[in-house]
């Protein structure tokens, strides 16, 4: 009987230590996932603003800029902004 009480206390102590470590691990994981989501959201907003501004400049300068230059500007801004978002989504998925 005495041996069981000691092992019960030892088991409870180990269980509480495990829960404390588990909570710290989950907290760091939550912070990491939240920061990745926030960074992805900000990069998405920057990409939307840059594409919108490029499109606006192309429309406003339609008399001075050829269609080829307009298409090149829009395709370049899409090419620059899209891979960053895809990379961040992949990082979030791979580290799950």
C-alpha positions as CSV (number, residue, x, y, z in Angstrom):
1,X,0.0,0.0,0.0
2,X,2.8,2.4,0.9
3,X,4.6,1.6,-2.3
4,X,1.5,2.4,-4.4
5,X,1.0,5.8,-2.8
6,X,4.6,6.8,-3.5
7,X,4.3,5.7,-7.1
8,X,0.9,7.5,-7.4
9,X,2.5,10.8,-6.2
10,X,5.5,10.2,-8.6
11,X,3.1,9.5,-11.4
12,X,1.1,12.7,-10.7
13,X,4.3,14.7,-10.5
14,X,5.4,13.4,-13.9
15,X,2.0,14.0,-15.3
16,X,2.0,17.7,-14.2
17,X,5.5,18.2,-15.5
18,X,4.4,16.7,-18.8
19,X,1.4,19.0,-19.0
20,X,3.6,22.0,-18.3
21,X,6.0,21.1,-21.0
22,X,3.2,20.3,-23.4
23,X,1.6,23.7,-22.8
24,X,4.9,25.5,-23.5
25,X,5.3,23.5,-26.7
26,X,1.8,24.2,-27.8
27,X,2.2,27.9,-27.0
28,X,5.3,28.2,-29.1
29,X,3.6,26.3,-32.0
30,X,0.6,28.6,-31.8
31,X,2.9,31.7,-31.9
32,X,4.8,30.3,-34.9
33,X,1.6,29.5,-36.8
34,X,0.1,32.9,-36.0
35,X,3.2,34.7,-37.1
36,X,3.3,32.8,-40.4
37,X,-0.4,33.6,-41.0
38,X,0.1,37.3,-40.2
39,X,3.2,37.5,-42.4
40,X,1.3,35.8,-45.3
41,X,-1.6,38.2,-44.8
42,X,0.6,41.3,-44.9
43,X,2.5,40.0,-48.0
44,X,-0.8,39.3,-49.7
45,X,-2.0,42.9,-49.0
46,X,1.3,44.3,-50.3
47,X,0.9,42.2,-53.4
48,X,-2.7,43.3,-54.0
49,X,-1.7,47.0,-53.5
50,X,1.3,46.7,-55.9
51,X,-0.8,45.0,-58.6
52,X,-3.6,47.5,-58.2
53,X,-1.2,50.5,-58.4
54,X,0.5,49.0,-61.4
55,X,-2.8,48.5,-63.1
56,X,-3.9,52.1,-62.2
57,X,-0.6,53.5,-63.6
58,X,-1.1,51.5,-66.8
59,X,-4.6,52.8,-67.2
60,X,-3.7,56.4,-66.5
61,X,-0.8,56.3,-68.9
62,X,-2.6,54.4,-71.7
63,X,-1.7,57.2,-74.2
64,X,2.0,57.1,-73.4
65,X,2.6,53.4,-72.8
66,X,2.2,50.7,-75.4
67,X,0.2,47.5,-74.8
68,X,3.4,45.5,-74.8
69,X,4.9,47.6,-72.0
70,X,1.6,47.5,-70.0
71,X,1.5,43.7,-70.3
72,X,5.2,43.4,-69.3
73,X,4.6,45.6,-66.3
74,X,1.6,43.6,-65.1
75,X,3.2,40.2,-65.8
76,X,6.4,41.3,-63.9
77,X,4.4,42.4,-60.9
78,X,2.5,39.2,-60.8
79,X,5.7,37.2,-61.2
80,X,7.3,39.0,-58.3
81,X,4.3,38.9,-55.9
82,X,3.0,35.4,-56.4
83,X,5.9,33.1,-55.4
84,X,6.3,34.8,-52.0
85,X,2.7,33.9,-51.1
86,X,3.0,30.3,-52.4
87,X,6.2,29.9,-50.4
88,X,4.7,31.1,-47.2
89,X,1.7,28.8,-47.6
90,X,4.0,25.8,-48.2
91,X,6.1,26.7,-45.2
92,X,2.9,26.7,-43.1
93,X,1.8,23.4,-44.5
94,X,5.2,21.6,-44.3
95,X,5.8,22.5,-40.7
96,X,2.5,21.2,-39.5
